[in-house]
């Protein structure tokens, strides 16, 4: 799909406009490979018109001198007159209020509040040829007695403008039309073709990275909804030009799964593994499905912890989509949950089953807890110790034995945040002990997405997690404590060498002498108060920043008052 061709029919004097042509990256294809620049198939007619309006009427701080030329009152007044007097060859004439092309006329409705039985007031001489008289309908308004589920289903067929009109009918219609479920439903469409999940199978594009030994290492996604038909027609990039090679469907709700997805997810997974000739492609399809979903969920956690608000919320949304799909796979294949439970049991009971050779990535192992009969509290001591042991390798590579406590924390900061997110998700988003079918039903009601409360709570916790800057604070967030953090880290270094995570030829590691450090659970109060205090500090800082920004804006407005006066005079 190419960008639209825009030609100005009246003259406008301003930078980057040359006669009838506009120089705007939105309309260009030569930048199509640059992220965040150029044309994107995600644009709608409304978004194109809004960007054109912003471009033609906006201001550019980088080119003040040229802007002062086109801001001359005479040029602005002439441009306005030209637009008002222009008559198009199709008959469009704004001066006579003739708008072309016209839409189809809707049938007349009974005027609201009419008290007469007949509202045709034509003279008697014309009554024979007049339109039939409208009659006042005396039926009672009964739509409000319908259940919310039925109204939501009816309202799903309305567009945004129609929903706005319906919301003015009654208080119940207003609350129903403002339901986030309707917004979720309207947003579940392919960014390229604008096809909804009711018309085609929706999924996401993915990229697979693997080792030279053809072992699948990680999977990433642009996090944009893509329909199966768009992928089959050759779409291979997301909204912002991020390339992808493969495509898998996602689980939106039971309707989408039963009518669209069916066995297509397993087929897509098998195609991904077969095309790259990956070493474990002969494994059972259920095992491959779990593997690919855990890798996707792990990559979503990395995006969430980058801290960018919009990207973090989007990553959380897709994390939930993949989690719902993981639940679907576990419920579909009998015995799969038992296999997952056995893997976690071995991880807890046998040290050899939690080595990197057995569990290469803890971030891909932890999502299994969300579909097992185990909880975060069952594994947190062992997982945290193993995480510290693996991180000791990076500390040693960078600092050897000279690292301070602060140096070690800097090496562990990213890993600690991933651990804290999993602890949050496995205790707050997926409550311990809740059956998988109940979690699945809750997801399906929301089209596989997190609630607004979940998003807000996640944001607050992410801000708090990013403010944690010591091992003590990290352990406290996880409701853990140790007598001496330094001894814990020395033991992790000993474990790292003992487990052969790092082997240095010709060198031997001298053990620190620390035999055991107990990581104990605390009975301290919840972190909710700490999160709330952190958010209050952020709110105060943000309020101060807004005040400073407003003050700077006022001063800037005073400096440029001449330019705004010119525009105001022309507008008047």
C-alpha positions as CSV (number, residue, x, y, z in Angstrom):
1,X,0.0,0.0,0.0
2,X,1.5,3.3,-1.1
3,X,1.1,6.7,0.5
4,X,-1.7,9.0,-0.8
5,X,-1.0,11.6,-3.4
6,X,-1.9,15.1,-2.1
7,X,-2.2,18.1,-4.4
8,X,-3.1,21.6,-3.1
9,X,-6.0,23.2,-5.1
10,X,-5.4,26.6,-3.6
11,X,-2.1,28.3,-2.9
12,X,-0.6,28.3,0.5
13,X,2.6,30.2,1.3
14,X,4.6,28.4,3.9
15,X,7.9,26.4,4.2
16,X,8.0,22.9,2.6
17,X,5.1,23.7,0.3
18,X,6.0,24.2,-3.4
19,X,3.1,25.3,-5.6
20,X,0.6,22.4,-5.4
21,X,3.0,19.9,-3.8
22,X,3.9,19.2,-0.2
23,X,7.3,18.0,1.1
24,X,6.3,15.8,4.1
25,X,7.8,12.6,5.2
26,X,4.3,11.1,5.8
27,X,3.9,11.1,2.0
28,X,7.3,9.8,1.2
29,X,8.4,6.2,0.5
30,X,12.2,6.7,0.2
31,X,12.4,6.6,4.0
32,X,10.3,3.5,4.3
33,X,13.1,1.6,5.9
34,X,13.8,4.1,8.6
35,X,11.9,3.5,11.9
36,X,9.4,6.2,12.9
37,X,9.8,8.0,9.5
38,X,7.9,8.0,6.3
39,X,4.7,6.3,5.3
40,X,3.1,3.6,7.3
41,X,0.1,1.4,6.3
42,X,-1.2,1.8,9.8
43,X,-2.4,5.3,9.0
44,X,-6.1,5.9,8.5
45,X,-7.8,8.7,6.6
46,X,-8.5,10.5,9.8
47,X,-4.8,10.3,11.0
48,X,-3.6,11.5,7.6
49,X,-5.9,14.5,7.7
50,X,-4.9,15.4,11.2
51,X,-1.2,15.2,10.3
52,X,-1.7,17.4,7.2
53,X,-3.6,19.9,9.4
54,X,-0.8,20.0,11.9
55,X,1.8,20.4,9.2
56,X,0.0,23.2,7.3
57,X,-1.1,25.2,10.3
58,X,1.7,24.3,12.8
59,X,4.9,26.2,13.7
60,X,8.5,25.2,13.3
61,X,10.9,26.5,15.9
62,X,13.9,25.6,13.7
63,X,12.9,27.9,10.8
64,X,11.7,31.1,12.5
65,X,12.8,33.5,9.7
66,X,11.0,31.7,6.9
67,X,7.9,31.3,9.1
68,X,7.8,35.1,9.6
69,X,7.5,35.5,5.9
70,X,4.5,33.2,5.5
71,X,2.9,34.7,8.6
72,X,2.4,38.0,6.9
73,X,-1.3,39.1,7.3
74,X,-1.7,39.7,3.6
75,X,-0.6,36.1,2.7
76,X,-2.7,34.5,5.3
77,X,-5.8,36.5,4.4
78,X,-5.3,35.7,0.7
79,X,-5.0,31.9,1.5
80,X,-8.2,32.1,3.5
81,X,-10.1,33.9,0.7
82,X,-8.8,31.4,-1.9
83,X,-10.1,28.5,0.2
84,X,-13.5,30.1,0.7
85,X,-14.1,31.0,-2.9
86,X,-12.7,27.8,-4.5
87,X,-15.2,25.7,-6.5
88,X,-14.1,22.2,-7.4
89,X,-15.0,20.6,-10.7
90,X,-17.1,18.0,-8.8
91,X,-19.3,20.8,-7.6
92,X,-17.9,21.1,-4.1
93,X,-18.5,24.8,-3.1
94,X,-18.0,25.8,0.5
95,X,-19.3,29.3,-0.1
96,X,-22.8,27.8,-1.0
97,X,-22.5,25.0,1.6
98,X,-22.4,22.4,-1.2
99,X,-20.4,19.4,0.0
100,X,-19.5,16.7,-2.5
101,X,-19.6,13.8,-2.6
102,X,-22.7,13.5,-0.5
103,X,-23.7,10.5,1.5
104,X,-27.0,8.8,1.2
105,X,-30.0,10.5,2.8
106,X,-31.2,8.9,5.9
107,X,-35.0,8.5,6.4
108,X,-36.6,11.2,8.5
109,X,-37.2,10.2,12.1
110,X,-40.0,11.3,14.4
111,X,-39.0,14.7,16.0
112,X,-38.1,14.2,19.6
113,X,-40.7,15.5,21.9
114,X,-43.4,16.1,19.3
115,X,-46.9,16.4,20.8
116,X,-49.0,16.2,17.7
117,X,-50.1,12.9,16.2
118,X,-49.5,14.2,12.7
119,X,-46.6,16.5,12.0
120,X,-47.3,17.1,8.2
121,X,-48.2,20.8,8.0
122,X,-48.6,21.1,4.2
123,X,-51.4,23.2,2.8
124,X,-54.6,21.3,1.9
125,X,-54.1,21.9,-1.8
126,X,-50.8,20.1,-1.6
127,X,-51.7,17.4,0.8
128,X,-52.5,14.9,-1.9
129,X,-49.0,15.0,-3.3
130,X,-47.2,15.5,0.0
131,X,-45.1,12.9,1.8
132,X,-46.9,10.6,4.2
133,X,-47.3,12.3,7.6
134,X,-45.0,11.1,10.4
135,X,-46.7,9.8,13.4
136,X,-45.6,10.0,17.0
137,X,-44.7,6.5,18.3
138,X,-46.1,5.9,21.7
139,X,-44.1,2.8,22.5
140,X,-42.1,2.7,25.8
141,X,-38.3,2.7,25.8
142,X,-37.4,-0.9,26.7
143,X,-33.9,-1.3,25.5
144,X,-32.5,-0.4,28.9
145,X,-33.9,-3.7,30.3
146,X,-31.5,-5.7,28.2
147,X,-28.5,-7.2,30.0
148,X,-25.2,-5.4,29.6
149,X,-23.7,-8.3,27.7
150,X,-26.4,-8.0,25.0
151,X,-26.0,-4.2,24.8
152,X,-22.2,-4.6,24.5
153,X,-22.7,-7.1,21.7
154,X,-25.0,-4.7,19.9
155,X,-22.8,-1.7,20.4
156,X,-19.8,-3.6,18.9
157,X,-21.3,-3.0,15.5
158,X,-21.2,0.8,15.9
159,X,-18.3,3.0,15.0
160,X,-16.9,5.8,17.2
161,X,-19.3,8.5,16.0
162,X,-22.3,6.3,16.4
163,X,-21.3,5.3,19.9
164,X,-21.0,9.0,20.8
165,X,-24.6,9.5,19.6
166,X,-25.9,6.5,21.4
167,X,-24.3,7.5,24.7
168,X,-26.6,10.5,24.8
169,X,-29.8,8.4,24.8
170,X,-29.8,7.3,28.5
171,X,-27.5,7.0,31.5
172,X,-27.3,3.2,30.9
173,X,-26.4,3.7,27.3
174,X,-23.7,6.2,28.3
175,X,-22.1,3.8,30.8
176,X,-22.3,0.9,28.3
177,X,-20.9,2.9,25.4
178,X,-18.0,4.1,27.6
179,X,-17.2,0.5,28.6
180,X,-13.5,-0.3,28.1
181,X,-14.7,-3.7,26.6
182,X,-15.9,-1.8,23.5
183,X,-12.7,0.1,23.2
184,X,-10.8,-3.2,23.5
185,X,-13.0,-4.8,20.8
186,X,-12.6,-1.9,18.4
187,X,-8.8,-1.9,18.8
188,X,-8.5,-5.7,18.1
189,X,-7.8,-5.2,14.4
190,X,-5.0,-5.6,11.9
191,X,-3.0,-2.4,11.7
192,X,-2.4,-2.9,8.0
193,X,-5.8,-4.1,6.6
194,X,-8.0,-2.8,9.5
195,X,-9.7,-6.2,9.5
196,X,-11.1,-7.1,12.9
197,X,-10.7,-10.4,14.8
198,X,-14.2,-11.3,13.8
199,X,-13.3,-11.3,10.2
200,X,-9.9,-12.9,10.1
201,X,-7.3,-14.6,12.3
202,X,-5.1,-12.0,14.1
203,X,-1.6,-12.7,15.3
204,X,1.8,-11.1,15.6
205,X,5.0,-11.2,13.5
206,X,8.0,-12.7,15.2
207,X,11.8,-13.0,14.7
208,X,13.7,-16.0,15.9
209,X,17.4,-15.8,16.9
210,X,19.4,-19.0,17.3
211,X,22.9,-20.2,18.1
212,X,25.3,-21.5,15.4
213,X,24.3,-25.0,16.7
214,X,20.7,-24.2,15.6
215,X,19.4,-23.9,19.2
216,X,16.6,-21.4,19.5
217,X,18.0,-18.6,21.7
218,X,15.3,-15.9,21.8
219,X,12.2,-14.6,20.0
220,X,11.2,-11.0,19.5
221,X,8.1,-9.3,18.1
222,X,7.2,-5.8,16.9
223,X,4.0,-6.1,19.1
224,X,1.6,-5.1,16.3
225,X,-1.6,-7.1,15.4
226,X,-1.3,-8.6,11.9
227,X,-4.0,-10.6,10.1
228,X,-3.3,-13.9,8.5
229,X,-4.4,-12.6,5.1
230,X,-2.0,-9.6,5.4
231,X,0.9,-11.9,6.2
232,X,0.0,-14.2,3.4
233,X,-0.1,-11.2,1.0
234,X,3.5,-10.4,1.9
235,X,3.4,-8.0,4.9
236,X,6.7,-8.4,6.7
237,X,7.1,-5.2,8.8
238,X,5.3,-3.6,11.7
239,X,3.8,-0.2,12.2
240,X,7.3,1.4,12.7
241,X,9.2,-0.5,10.0
242,X,10.3,-3.3,12.4
243,X,11.0,-6.4,10.2
244,X,9.6,-9.8,11.1
245,X,9.9,-13.2,9.3
246,X,7.3,-15.4,10.9
247,X,3.8,-15.1,12.1
248,X,1.8,-16.8,14.8
249,X,-1.9,-16.3,15.9
250,X,-2.8,-15.0,19.3
251,X,-5.7,-16.0,21.6
252,X,-8.1,-13.1,21.9
253,X,-11.2,-14.9,23.2
254,X,-13.0,-18.2,22.9
255,X,-14.9,-17.0,19.8
256,X,-11.7,-16.1,18.1
257,X,-10.1,-19.3,19.1
258,X,-13.0,-21.6,18.1
259,X,-13.8,-19.9,14.8
260,X,-10.4,-18.7,13.6
261,X,-7.4,-20.2,15.5
262,X,-8.3,-23.8,16.1
263,X,-5.1,-25.8,15.3
264,X,-3.5,-22.9,13.4
265,X,-1.2,-21.9,16.3
266,X,0.4,-25.4,16.4
267,X,0.9,-25.4,12.6
268,X,2.5,-21.9,12.7
269,X,4.8,-23.0,15.5
270,X,5.9,-26.1,13.6
271,X,6.5,-24.0,10.5
272,X,8.8,-21.7,12.5
273,X,10.9,-24.6,13.7
274,X,11.0,-26.5,10.5
275,X,12.0,-23.6,8.3
276,X,15.1,-22.9,10.4
277,X,16.0,-26.6,10.9
278,X,16.3,-26.0,14.6
279,X,17.8,-28.8,16.6
280,X,14.7,-29.7,18.8
281,X,12.2,-29.4,16.0
282,X,11.3,-33.1,16.3
283,X,10.0,-32.5,19.9
284,X,6.2,-32.8,20.6
285,X,4.3,-29.8,19.3
286,X,3.1,-29.1,22.9
287,X,6.7,-28.8,24.1
288,X,7.6,-26.5,21.1
289,X,4.5,-24.3,21.8
290,X,5.5,-23.9,25.4
291,X,9.1,-23.1,24.5
292,X,8.2,-20.4,21.9
293,X,5.6,-18.8,24.3
294,X,8.0,-18.7,27.2
295,X,10.6,-17.1,25.0
296,X,8.1,-14.5,23.8
297,X,7.0,-13.7,27.4
298,X,10.7,-13.3,28.4
299,X,11.3,-10.8,25.7
300,X,8.1,-8.9,26.8
301,X,9.5,-8.6,30.3
302,X,12.7,-7.0,28.9
303,X,10.6,-4.4,27.0
304,X,8.5,-3.8,30.1
305,X,11.5,-3.1,32.2
306,X,13.0,-0.6,29.7
307,X,10.8,2.0,31.5
308,X,9.2,3.7,28.5
309,X,5.6,4.1,29.6
310,X,3.8,3.4,26.3
311,X,6.1,0.6,25.3
312,X,5.9,-0.9,28.8
313,X,2.1,-1.0,28.7
314,X,2.0,-2.4,25.3
315,X,4.5,-5.1,26.3
316,X,2.4,-6.0,29.3
317,X,-0.6,-6.3,27.0
318,X,1.2,-8.8,24.8
319,X,2.6,-10.6,27.8
320,X,-1.0,-11.2,28.8
321,X,-1.9,-12.3,25.3
322,X,0.9,-14.9,25.3
323,X,0.1,-16.0,28.8
324,X,-3.5,-16.6,27.7
325,X,-2.2,-18.7,24.8
326,X,0.1,-20.6,27.2
327,X,-3.0,-21.4,29.3
328,X,-4.8,-22.6,26.2
329,X,-2.0,-24.9,25.3
330,X,-1.7,-26.4,28.8
331,X,-5.4,-27.0,29.0
332,X,-5.6,-28.5,25.5
333,X,-2.9,-31.1,25.9
334,X,-3.5,-33.6,28.7
335,X,-0.4,-34.4,30.8
336,X,1.4,-31.2,29.9
337,X,0.8,-29.5,33.2
338,X,2.1,-32.6,35.0
339,X,5.3,-32.4,32.9
340,X,5.7,-28.8,33.8
341,X,5.1,-29.6,37.5
342,X,7.8,-32.4,37.3
343,X,10.3,-29.9,35.7
344,X,9.7,-27.4,38.6
345,X,9.9,-30.2,41.2
346,X,13.3,-31.3,39.8
347,X,14.5,-27.7,39.7
348,X,13.7,-27.4,43.4
349,X,15.1,-30.8,44.6
350,X,18.1,-31.3,42.4
351,X,20.9,-28.8,41.8
352,X,21.9,-30.4,38.5
353,X,18.4,-29.7,37.2
354,X,18.8,-25.9,37.7
355,X,22.2,-25.5,36.1
356,X,22.5,-23.5,33.0
357,X,22.8,-26.7,31.0
358,X,19.4,-27.7,32.2
359,X,17.7,-24.3,32.4
360,X,19.6,-21.9,30.1
361,X,17.4,-18.9,30.9
362,X,15.6,-18.3,34.2
363,X,13.4,-15.7,32.5
364,X,12.0,-18.4,30.3
365,X,11.6,-20.8,33.2
366,X,9.6,-18.6,35.5
367,X,6.5,-18.2,33.2
368,X,6.0,-21.9,33.7
369,X,5.0,-21.2,37.3
370,X,1.9,-19.4,36.1
371,X,0.5,-22.6,34.6
372,X,1.7,-25.0,37.2
373,X,0.6,-26.1,40.6
374,X,3.6,-24.3,42.2
375,X,3.7,-20.7,43.4
376,X,6.3,-18.1,43.5
377,X,6.7,-18.6,47.2
378,X,7.7,-22.2,46.6
379,X,10.7,-21.4,44.4
380,X,11.8,-17.8,45.3
381,X,14.7,-18.8,47.6
382,X,16.2,-21.3,45.1
383,X,15.6,-19.0,42.1
384,X,17.2,-15.9,43.7
385,X,20.3,-17.9,44.7
386,X,20.6,-19.4,41.2
387,X,20.2,-15.9,39.7
388,X,23.0,-14.5,41.9
389,X,25.2,-17.5,41.1
390,X,24.8,-16.8,37.3
391,X,25.3,-13.1,37.7
392,X,28.6,-13.7,39.6
393,X,30.2,-14.6,36.3
394,X,29.5,-11.2,34.8
395,X,30.8,-9.5,37.9
396,X,34.0,-11.5,37.8
397,X,34.5,-10.8,34.1
398,X,34.3,-7.1,34.6
399,X,35.9,-6.5,38.0
400,X,37.6,-9.8,39.0
401,X,38.0,-9.6,42.8
402,X,38.1,-5.8,43.1
403,X,34.4,-5.1,42.8
404,X,32.7,-3.1,45.5
405,X,29.2,-3.7,46.6
406,X,28.0,-0.9,44.3
407,X,29.9,-2.3,41.4
408,X,28.3,-5.7,41.9
409,X,24.8,-4.2,42.1
410,X,25.3,-2.3,38.8
411,X,26.0,-5.7,37.1
412,X,22.9,-7.2,38.7
413,X,20.5,-4.3,38.3
414,X,18.9,-5.6,35.1
415,X,18.6,-9.2,36.3
416,X,17.1,-8.1,39.6
417,X,14.4,-6.1,37.9
418,X,13.4,-9.1,35.8
419,X,13.2,-11.2,39.0
420,X,11.0,-8.5,40.7
421,X,8.7,-8.3,37.7
422,X,8.1,-12.1,37.8
423,X,7.5,-11.9,41.5
424,X,4.9,-9.1,40.9
425,X,3.1,-10.9,38.1
426,X,3.0,-14.3,39.8
427,X,1.6,-12.8,43.0
428,X,-0.6,-9.9,41.8
429,X,-1.7,-10.5,38.3
430,X,-2.0,-14.3,38.6
431,X,-3.2,-14.9,42.2
432,X,-1.8,-18.1,43.7
433,X,-4.2,-21.0,43.8
434,X,-6.6,-19.6,41.2
435,X,-7.7,-22.3,38.7
436,X,-6.4,-21.9,35.1
437,X,-9.9,-22.0,33.6
438,X,-11.0,-19.0,35.8
439,X,-7.9,-17.0,34.7
440,X,-8.7,-17.9,31.1
441,X,-12.3,-16.7,31.4
442,X,-11.2,-13.4,32.9
443,X,-8.8,-12.9,30.0
444,X,-11.5,-13.7,27.4
445,X,-13.9,-11.1,28.8
446,X,-11.1,-8.5,28.3
447,X,-10.1,-9.9,24.9
448,X,-6.9,-11.2,26.4
449,X,-5.8,-7.8,27.8
450,X,-5.0,-6.6,31.3
451,X,-7.5,-4.3,33.1
452,X,-6.9,-0.6,33.6
453,X,-6.2,-1.3,37.3
454,X,-3.7,-3.9,36.4
455,X,-1.9,-1.5,34.1
456,X,-1.9,1.3,36.7
457,X,-0.6,-1.0,39.4
458,X,2.0,-2.4,37.1
459,X,3.2,1.1,36.2
460,X,3.4,2.1,39.9
461,X,5.4,-1.0,40.7
462,X,7.7,-0.6,37.7
463,X,8.5,3.0,38.9
464,X,9.2,1.6,42.4
465,X,11.3,-1.3,41.0
466,X,13.4,1.2,39.0
467,X,14.1,3.2,42.1
468,X,15.6,0.2,44.0
469,X,19.3,0.6,44.1
470,X,20.8,-1.8,46.6
471,X,20.8,-5.5,47.3
472,X,19.0,-4.9,50.7
473,X,16.1,-3.0,49.0
474,X,15.9,-5.7,46.3
475,X,15.6,-8.5,48.9
476,X,13.2,-6.5,50.9
477,X,10.9,-6.1,47.8
478,X,10.9,-9.9,47.6
479,X,10.2,-10.2,51.3
480,X,13.6,-11.8,51.9
481,X,16.6,-10.9,54.1
482,X,20.1,-12.1,54.8
483,X,22.4,-11.5,57.7
484,X,25.3,-10.3,55.5
485,X,24.9,-9.4,51.8
486,X,28.7,-9.6,51.2
487,X,28.9,-13.1,52.4
488,X,25.9,-14.0,50.1
489,X,27.8,-12.6,47.1
490,X,31.0,-14.4,48.0
491,X,29.1,-17.6,48.2
492,X,27.6,-16.9,44.8
493,X,31.1,-16.5,43.4
494,X,32.1,-19.8,44.9
495,X,29.0,-21.4,43.4
496,X,29.7,-19.9,40.0
497,X,33.2,-21.5,39.8
498,X,31.9,-24.8,41.3
499,X,29.1,-25.0,38.7
500,X,31.7,-24.2,36.0
501,X,29.8,-21.2,34.7
502,X,33.2,-19.7,34.2
503,X,36.4,-21.7,33.5
504,X,39.7,-20.0,33.3
505,X,42.5,-22.2,32.0
506,X,45.6,-22.3,34.3
507,X,43.8,-20.6,37.1
508,X,42.1,-22.0,40.2
509,X,39.6,-20.2,42.3
510,X,40.3,-20.1,46.0
511,X,37.0,-20.6,47.9
512,X,36.0,-17.7,50.2
513,X,35.4,-20.1,53.1
514,X,31.7,-19.2,53.3
515,X,29.8,-22.5,53.7
516,X,26.2,-21.4,53.8
517,X,24.2,-18.2,53.9
518,X,20.5,-18.5,54.8
519,X,18.1,-16.4,52.8
520,X,15.1,-16.0,55.1
521,X,11.6,-14.9,54.3
522,X,10.4,-11.9,56.2
523,X,7.1,-11.2,57.8
524,X,7.4,-7.5,57.0
525,X,4.4,-5.5,55.8
526,X,3.6,-5.4,52.1
527,X,5.4,-3.2,49.6
528,X,2.1,-1.4,48.8
529,X,2.9,1.4,51.2
530,X,6.4,1.8,49.7
531,X,5.0,1.8,46.2
532,X,2.4,4.5,47.2
533,X,5.1,6.7,48.8
534,X,7.3,6.3,45.7
535,X,4.4,7.4,43.5
536,X,3.6,10.4,45.7
537,X,7.2,11.5,45.3
538,X,7.0,11.1,41.5
539,X,3.7,13.0,41.5
540,X,5.2,15.9,43.4
541,X,8.2,16.0,41.1
542,X,5.9,15.9,38.1
543,X,3.7,18.7,39.4
544,X,6.8,20.8,40.0
545,X,8.1,20.1,36.5
546,X,4.7,21.0,35.0
547,X,4.7,24.3,36.9
548,X,8.2,25.1,35.6
549,X,7.2,24.1,32.0
550,X,4.1,26.3,32.2
551,X,6.2,29.2,33.4
552,X,8.7,28.8,30.6
553,X,5.8,28.6,28.1
554,X,4.3,31.8,29.4
555,X,7.6,33.6,29.0
556,X,8.1,32.2,25.5
557,X,4.6,33.4,24.6
558,X,5.3,36.9,25.8
559,X,8.5,36.9,23.7
560,X,6.5,35.9,20.6
561,X,3.4,38.0,21.2
562,X,3.8,39.8,17.9
563,X,3.5,36.6,15.9
564,X,0.3,35.6,17.7
565,X,-1.2,39.0,17.4
566,X,-0.8,38.8,13.7
567,X,-2.6,35.5,13.5
568,X,-5.3,36.7,15.9
569,X,-6.0,39.8,13.8
570,X,-6.3,37.7,10.6
571,X,-8.6,35.2,12.3
572,X,-10.8,37.9,13.6
